[in-house]
Amino acid sequence: MYESYEKNGRQVWVRGDLKNRQKEYCMCWDCRRFAPEREDKGCPIIHKVLGLAAEQGIVLPVWECPEFVKKQP
């Protein structure tokens, strides 16, 4: 169920069924405010979330957000 692998020079653990699936679960990818190509990511919330994730070597998908604005198709 859990597996270990190297990511960004660190050994990490992950639930095998969730590995590399963050985009499927993180609502930021469907938010108009999110700009992954920008240094500040276009949103102060995800900027902080991604900063903490990078600092700790973890993945944090966002499932709830007070600033969410749905992208138009």
C-alpha positions, 0 to 999 in steps of 0.5 A, a space after each residue: 500500500 505504501 511505497 518509498 521513492 526518491 523525490 528531489 533528492 529526498 527519500 519520501 513515502 507515498 500511498 501507492 494509489 495516490 502517487 503522482 495524482 495531485 492534479 486530480 485532487 487539488 482544486 487549484 488547477 480548476 481555479 482562475 486565480 492559479 498561475 503555476 508559471 508565475 513565481 507567486 503562483 497568482 494566489 497568496 494561499 497556494 504560494 504559501 501552501 507550495 512553500 510549506 510543501 517544498 520546505 518539508 518535502 511533502 505534497 499538499 493538495 487543496 480541497 477547500 478554499 475561500 478564494 476559489 474562482 471556477 475557470 470558465 470552459 
